[in-house]
Amino acid sequence: MQIDILAFGAHPDDVELSAAGSLLKHKSMGRSIGIIDLTLGELGTRGNSETRKLEASEASKILGLNIRENLQMEDGFFEINQENLLKVIHIIRKYKPNVILANAPSDRHPDHSRGAELVSRACFLAGLPKIKTFDNSILQESWRPKVLLHYIQDQFIKPDFVIDITPWHEEKMKAIAAFKTQFYNPNSNEPKTPISSLEFWELLKGKAQLMGRYAGFELGEGFIQSRPSGIEEFGILS
């Protein structure tokens, strides 16, 4: 199965928080979408690996994902090494995405920037035919995505461009809410964290409003390009 847009996240919920609106929009346009989680997020203060699996499954249904896989790297300790690069290369060659979304290249959580570099390097290496990977004992063909984009996470980064997610924001918030152990839940007995407060829930909409304002939208998601885009002509706005 070829997937048009494949979004990688260091932890389950990374993609939902920062790029779910864009995935939903492209899904509505007939594009196939998928998420690859690098870890189970097992070091999170709230919840555990099993609850994260269940929550990721529920969020996947809400987003209408075509595929979701977890590479089960070690939360907090995964490194950019040959073993992990080959795991990501295998996935890229398996699904042959034209667009890959990855973590922010700089952020509060060190797994985010490390995940961004891991995926970025794997995107290049996946296009080298002398690197051998196999899927069910069948040699995989080399594949390099056309576009690599980084979504913006906890720390503010000025976007290179913004996607209008206004009609899809409510559904995005439902996907985030599927991670019941992680975010605001007045009935939870879990320890309080910076992202479990009601204020953080309100901040998410504020961030979408800020990103949207850059481009004249009500609500948006911002992205950073790994390289400049080539265009045929100047766009003319009506």
N, C-alpha and C positions, 0 to 999 in steps of 0.2 A: 504493500500500500504506500503510495506516495502522499505525503502531507505537505500542503502548501506552506503553512506557517507552523513552525515548531518552536515553542517557547521553553527555555531552560530556566530552572530556578534552583538555587542552592538548597532551599527548604520548601516543603509543601506550604503553600499560601504566598510565596514570593511573587509568583506570576499573577495570582488573583488580586493581590494588593495593587500592583503597578501596571498590569497590561491586560486585565480581563475584559475591560470595555472594548479595547481594540480587537481582541479575539472574537468577542461577540459580534462586533460590527462586521468583521470579515466573514464570519460564519453566515450572517444574514445575506452576504453577497455571494454565497455559494462556495466559499473557500473551505478547504479542510483544515482543521486546526488540532494541535496536540500539545501536551505538556510533558516534559521530562524533568522529574525531581532528582537532584543529585543525591540527596540524603533523605532520611525519614524525619529529620528534625527532632531526633531523640533527646537532645540536650536541652530542649526548651523547658522553661520553668514550669509551665502548665502542660498537662496532658502527657502522653507517652507515644511510643512508636505505633502501638495498636490503634489508639484513638486518632492519631494523625492519618493513618491509612484509611480509616472509615470516613474521616472528614474530607480527605482528598477525593475519595470516591463520590461522595455526595456533591462536592463542588464540581466535579467533572460532569455529573448529570445536568446540573444547572447550566453549565457552559455549553453543553452539547458537544463535548470533545470527541473527536474521532479515535484518539488513542491517548493513553497516559501510562507512563512507565516510571519506575523508581530504580535508580542505579545503585542504591544502598551503599553509597560512600559513607565514610565515618563523619558524622556531624561534628563540626568544630575542628576536626583534625585531618580532613582530606587534603591531599597535596597535589600539586601539578606535577605528576610523574608519568612514566610510560604506561603503567597499568590503567590509571584513570583517563589518560588521553585516549588510549585504545578503546575504553568503554564508550566514550563520547563519539569517537570516530565511527565505531560500529553502529551507533544509533543514527548518526548523520547519513551513513551509507544505506542503512536499512530503510529510512523513510524519505530520503532524497528531497528535503525541503528546499524551496527557493528562497524562503525568508527564515532566518533564525533570530529569535529574541533571547537576550541574555541579561544577567544581573548587571547592576550599575558598576562601572569600573572603579568607583570610589564610594564607600559608604561606611556607616557606623559599625556594622557587623563585618568582621574580616572574612567570613565565608562568602560574602557577596562579591567583593573585589576578586577574591581568589577564584570563585566560580566564573566570573566574567572572563578572566584571563584563560582559564582552563578551556572554556567553550570557544573563545576566540582562536586559540592555538589549534584546537581540534578542527575548527572549520577549515583552516589552511591545510593541515596535514591530511584531512580526509580526501583532498584532491590529488594527493601524491600516489600514483598507482603502485609504486614499489613498496608501500606500506601494506602488508597483508592482514586482512581481517576476514572472518568467516561468520556466516549465519547458517546454522544447521549443517555445518560441514561444507557449505557452498561458498566459494571464494566471492567476496563482495567486490563490486565495481567501485572505482574511485568516484567521489562526488564532492563538489564544493558549492555551497549555497551562493546565490547571486547577491544576497544582502544579509549583513549582520548588523543588528541594532541592539542597543543597550537601553533598557527601560530605567526610569528614575525611581529611586526608593526612598529611604528615610532622609538622607541628606539632600538638600536642594542642589540641583545642577541645572543650569540654563539649558533648555532643550534645543536641539537643532530643528526639530519640527514637532507639531502637535496633531494628534488625531482627535477629531470630534467624536466624543462618546456620549453626548447628551441623551439620546434615546435609549442607550444601553446601560446607563449608570445604575439604575435601580436593580437591574438583573445582576450587575457586577457586585453590588453590595450584598445581594442574596448569596452569591458564591463565596464571598468573604465570610459572611455569617455562618456558612456551613462549618467553619473551623470553630466550633462552639467552645472548645477548651482554651482557645487563644485570645479571643476578643470579647468585647463587652457582653456579659451575661449576668444579670442581677441575681440569678438563682445559683450561680457557681460558688463553690466553697474552695476553689483553687486559690493559690497565692496571687496577690495583685502584682501586676507588671505594668510598665509604661504603655503597652499596647492593649491592655485589657480594660482600660478606663473608658467611660462614656465620652470623655474629652477627645480621646484618640479617634473614636468613631466619627465625631464631628469634624476632626481635623482632616479625615480622608476626603470629605466633600470639599473642604476648604482648599485642599491641594488640587483637586480636580477643577475647581473654579479658577485657581491661579493659573494652571496650565492652559485652561480654555481662554483666559483673558489674553494671553500672548497672541493667539490666532483669531480672536474675535468669535470664539465659541462660548456657549454657556459652561460646558464641562468638557475637559480634555485630559488626555494622557500624553506626556512628553517622552521623546526618545532622542538618543544620541546616535549619530551615524559613525560607523567605523571608518568610512571614507566618504568623500563628497559624491553626491548623486550627479549623474549626467542627464541633462534634459534637452529636449529638441528645440524648445522655444520658451520665451518668457510667458508665465501665466498671466492672464488678464482677469482681474476680479470685477464682477459686475456690481 
